[in-house]
Amino acid sequence: SDVDALWLQDPFPWFSFNASIVGSRGTFPVSLSSTWGATFCMGFMYFKATDATKSMVAGLVAALHGSASDDQLAFNNILASKLSS
């Protein structure tokens, strides 16, 4: 979670651990939010250590070491490309 978040109780009981990725809802990037109804906000993210999520995180790290400057934009674009393939 973001460094400016303060957890007052354990958040894990709220999650469905059948999901590989859990995140807070966002509206950026707007183009994907308009299509999907929401995007992943990087303010809070949980990744289950699966091969698919490891691949996505590796892609995110590579994008951020490259030309991408925004983690939320990069992650949602990676997710969009995975969903369209």
N, C-alpha and C positions, 0 to 999 in steps of 0.2 A: 504494500500500500504506500501511498505517498508519505513522505516524511512529516508532513504537517497533519496527518491523521492520528487521532488518539482513540484507541480501542478501549471502550469501557467494559466490554465483556467479550468472551470468546465468540468470534463470528462463525466458526466452522459448523455448529449445529444448524445453521440456516441454509447450508449448501446441500445440493444433491450431488453426492459423490459418484453418481453414474455419469456425470458430465466430465469431459476432459478439460474444459476451460470454463471458468466462472469469472465474470468481471462486472464492474459497475457499468451502467448504461450511459451512453453519451450521444451527442448529436453531431460530432465531428469525425470524419469529414462529412459535410452536408450532403454531397452527392450520394454517398452510401447510406446515410441516415434516411434520406428520402426514399431510397429503394427498399431498405430493410425495416424501417420504422425505428431503428436505433443502431448505434454502433457500440463497440467495446471502448470504454474509457479506461485508460491506463492508470487512473487513480487507485484502483484496486483490481488486481488480477490474481487468479489462482490457476496454475497449470498442473494437471496430473502428469506424471512422468511417463508418457506414452511415446512411442516412436513418432507418431504424427505431431504431437506438441513439441517434442524435441526438435523436429525438423522446422517447425514454424518459428520457434525461439531462435534457432540457429540462423534462419533467414532474417529475422528481426535484427539480431546482432550484426549480421553482415551488412544489412541496409544502413544501420546506424553508424557503422564504421566506414561506410561509403558516402553517398551523397545525401541520404535522408537525414533530416534535422529534427523530425518530430516523431516520437515513438508511437503515438496514437495513430497518426496518419499512416506510418509505415506498417503497423500491425494490421490495421483494417484493410489496407491495400493488399497485403499478403493473404489475408483471409479471403478477400474477394477473388484473388487469382486462384486460390486453392478450390474455392467453391465453383468457379467457372470451368475448371479443368476436369 
